């Protein structure tokens, strides 16, 4: 079953030198072809939807909230905040509930403008 997955970063101990940290994430798919800078304001919800033609990765730069995934009988919740990265496989219904203003980078495995139907709304 495809599901939203929060990716665990790898942290190189050499970067823990008092200046900060470098977190490395490894994608499930090696074919990221587009990235988008997204600003979502607190309490703004786009609604449940899914992508038929691409996988999506979301890297959270600022803010926090909860990603939800629709399953047959319930919503599965994945809390996220700055520094987190999640993987959204194609075909997985999801939406994001921000609890603060958020800045994110979305990375796609197919260009949005090359898709016949880039977003499919859930009813």
NUKOLTOR-855235 format. One record per residue (C-alpha): residue in one letter; x, y, z; residue number from 1. Coordinates in pm, 1 decimal, decimal comma, padded with zeros to 6 digits. Layout:
REM NUKOLTOR-855235
> margu / east / north / up / guvex
> a / X / Y / Z / NUM
...
REM end
This chain:
REM NUKOLTOR-855235
> margu / east / north / up / guvex
> x / 00000,0 / 00000,0 / 00000,0 / 1
> x / 00135,2 / 00341,2 / -00093,9 / 2
> x / 00144,5 / 00586,7 / 00194,8 / 3
> x / 00283,3 / 00924,2 / 00290,7 / 4
> x / 00627,6 / 00868,7 / 00436,1 / 5
> x / 00835,5 / 01104,4 / 00646,8 / 6
> x / 01197,3 / 01065,1 / 00536,8 / 7
> x / 01465,9 / 01027,4 / 00804,4 / 8
> x / 01770,1 / 01245,5 / 00739,7 / 9
> x / 02126,3 / 01128,2 / 00753,5 / 10
> x / 02347,4 / 01361,2 / 00954,3 / 11
> x / 02719,7 / 01359,2 / 00885,5 / 12
> x / 02899,5 / 01398,9 / 01221,7 / 13
> x / 03160,0 / 01622,6 / 01055,6 / 14
> x / 02890,6 / 01891,1 / 01016,6 / 15
> x / 02824,2 / 01901,7 / 01393,4 / 16
> x / 03097,6 / 02158,0 / 01452,4 / 17
> x / 02910,7 / 02438,3 / 01627,6 / 18
> x / 02800,5 / 02615,7 / 01309,5 / 19
> x / 02482,9 / 02411,4 / 01260,9 / 20
> x / 02404,9 / 02083,6 / 01087,1 / 21
> x / 02364,1 / 01943,0 / 00738,3 / 22
> x / 02078,8 / 01695,1 / 00695,8 / 23
> x / 02083,8 / 01469,1 / 00389,3 / 24
> x / 01768,6 / 01308,5 / 00250,1 / 25
> x / 01762,4 / 01028,7 / -00007,8 / 26
> x / 01458,8 / 01021,4 / -00241,5 / 27
> x / 01262,8 / 00704,6 / -00315,2 / 28
> x / 01269,4 / 00804,1 / -00682,6 / 29
> x / 01581,5 / 00931,4 / -00855,1 / 30
> x / 01398,9 / 01133,9 / -01117,3 / 31
> x / 01313,6 / 01472,4 / -00965,6 / 32
> x / 01259,3 / 01703,1 / -01264,7 / 33
> x / 01090,7 / 02010,7 / -01113,3 / 34
> x / 01082,8 / 02194,4 / -00783,7 / 35
> x / 00847,9 / 02466,3 / -00659,3 / 36
> x / 00866,3 / 02718,1 / -00376,9 / 37
> x / 00532,3 / 02712,4 / -00192,0 / 38
> x / 00397,9 / 02956,2 / 00065,7 / 39
> x / 00087,6 / 02838,2 / 00252,9 / 40
> x / -00069,6 / 03067,2 / 00510,4 / 41
> x / -00191,2 / 02948,4 / 00849,2 / 42
> x / -00535,2 / 02782,2 / 00830,3 / 43
> x / -00538,8 / 02786,8 / 00445,5 / 44
> x / -00632,4 / 02439,2 / 00317,6 / 45
> x / -00630,6 / 02340,3 / -00050,6 / 46
> x / -00842,6 / 02029,5 / 00003,7 / 47
> x / -00781,3 / 01659,9 / -00048,8 / 48
> x / -00635,5 / 01575,4 / -00386,7 / 49
> x / -00388,4 / 01337,3 / -00549,1 / 50
> x / -00149,0 / 01329,1 / -00840,7 / 51
> x / -00192,0 / 01057,9 / -01102,8 / 52
> x / 00128,6 / 01126,5 / -01293,2 / 53
> x / 00405,1 / 01207,9 / -01044,1 / 54
> x / 00548,6 / 01146,5 / -00699,5 / 55
> x / 00600,3 / 01452,3 / -00482,3 / 56
> x / 00850,4 / 01538,2 / -00210,6 / 57
> x / 00789,5 / 01828,4 / 00026,6 / 58
> x / 01080,3 / 01985,5 / 00218,1 / 59
> x / 00961,7 / 02215,1 / 00497,9 / 60
> x / 01166,9 / 02531,5 / 00530,1 / 61
> x / 00953,6 / 02723,9 / 00778,5 / 62
> x / 00634,2 / 02664,2 / 00975,7 / 63
> x / 00445,6 / 02355,1 / 01083,3 / 64
> x / 00125,6 / 02163,5 / 01030,3 / 65
> x / -00020,3 / 01822,4 / 00957,9 / 66
> x / -00035,2 / 01633,1 / 00629,9 / 67
> x / -00330,3 / 01397,5 / 00610,9 / 68
> x / -00378,1 / 01098,4 / 00387,5 / 69
> x / -00723,7 / 00965,8 / 00303,2 / 70
> x / -00764,5 / 00591,6 / 00343,1 / 71
> x / -01079,7 / 00383,4 / 00308,9 / 72
> x / -01222,9 / 00478,3 / 00646,1 / 73
> x / -01005,8 / 00747,7 / 00806,6 / 74
> x / -00741,2 / 01015,7 / 00774,7 / 75
> x / -00382,6 / 00922,5 / 00864,8 / 76
> x / -00190,2 / 01218,6 / 01006,7 / 77
> x / 00176,3 / 01307,7 / 00959,8 / 78
> x / 00291,1 / 01609,0 / 01166,1 / 79
> x / 00558,6 / 01818,4 / 00994,5 / 80
> x / 00774,9 / 02118,6 / 01078,1 / 81
> x / 01081,7 / 02302,6 / 00947,0 / 82
> x / 01356,1 / 02057,4 / 00851,4 / 83
> x / 01118,3 / 01768,4 / 00772,8 / 84
> x / 01086,9 / 01607,7 / 00431,4 / 85
> x / 00795,3 / 01386,5 / 00326,1 / 86
> x / 00734,3 / 01161,1 / 00027,7 / 87
> x / 00390,6 / 01154,2 / -00137,2 / 88
> x / 00360,0 / 00867,7 / -00389,1 / 89
> x / 00138,9 / 00925,3 / -00692,3 / 90
> x / -00220,5 / 00824,0 / -00635,2 / 91
> x / -00221,6 / 00893,6 / -00258,9 / 92
> x / -00503,1 / 01136,7 / -00158,6 / 93
> x / -00363,8 / 01406,0 / 00071,0 / 94
> x / -00396,0 / 01760,6 / 00198,0 / 95
> x / -00204,3 / 01988,4 / 00434,6 / 96
> x / -00340,7 / 02167,6 / 00741,2 / 97
> x / -00092,7 / 02443,8 / 00835,8 / 98
> x / -00090,3 / 02557,4 / 01199,4 / 99
> x / 00148,7 / 02843,0 / 01113,4 / 100
> x / 00250,2 / 03025,9 / 00795,8 / 101
> x / 00467,0 / 02780,6 / 00598,3 / 102
> x / 00738,2 / 02790,0 / 00336,3 / 103
> x / 00813,1 / 02466,5 / 00151,7 / 104
> x / 00995,3 / 02328,3 / -00149,2 / 105
> x / 00797,5 / 02073,4 / -00354,0 / 106
> x / 00996,5 / 01841,3 / -00581,1 / 107
> x / 00813,7 / 01649,9 / -00856,1 / 108
> x / 00906,9 / 01346,4 / -01064,6 / 109
> x / 00723,2 / 01483,7 / -01370,5 / 110
> x / 00685,4 / 01843,4 / -01481,0 / 111
> x / 00348,7 / 01987,2 / -01377,1 / 112
> x / 00292,9 / 02145,8 / -01719,0 / 113
> x / 00366,8 / 01814,4 / -01895,7 / 114
> x / 00084,0 / 01636,9 / -01712,0 / 115
> x / -00251,0 / 01572,5 / -01874,1 / 116
> x / -00416,3 / 01605,0 / -01529,3 / 117
> x / -00163,9 / 01731,0 / -01271,1 / 118
> x / -00410,4 / 01742,5 / -00981,8 / 119
> x / -00723,6 / 01542,2 / -00915,5 / 120
> x / -00960,2 / 01670,0 / -00645,8 / 121
> x / -01121,8 / 01422,8 / -00408,1 / 122
> x / -01495,9 / 01449,3 / -00364,9 / 123
REM end
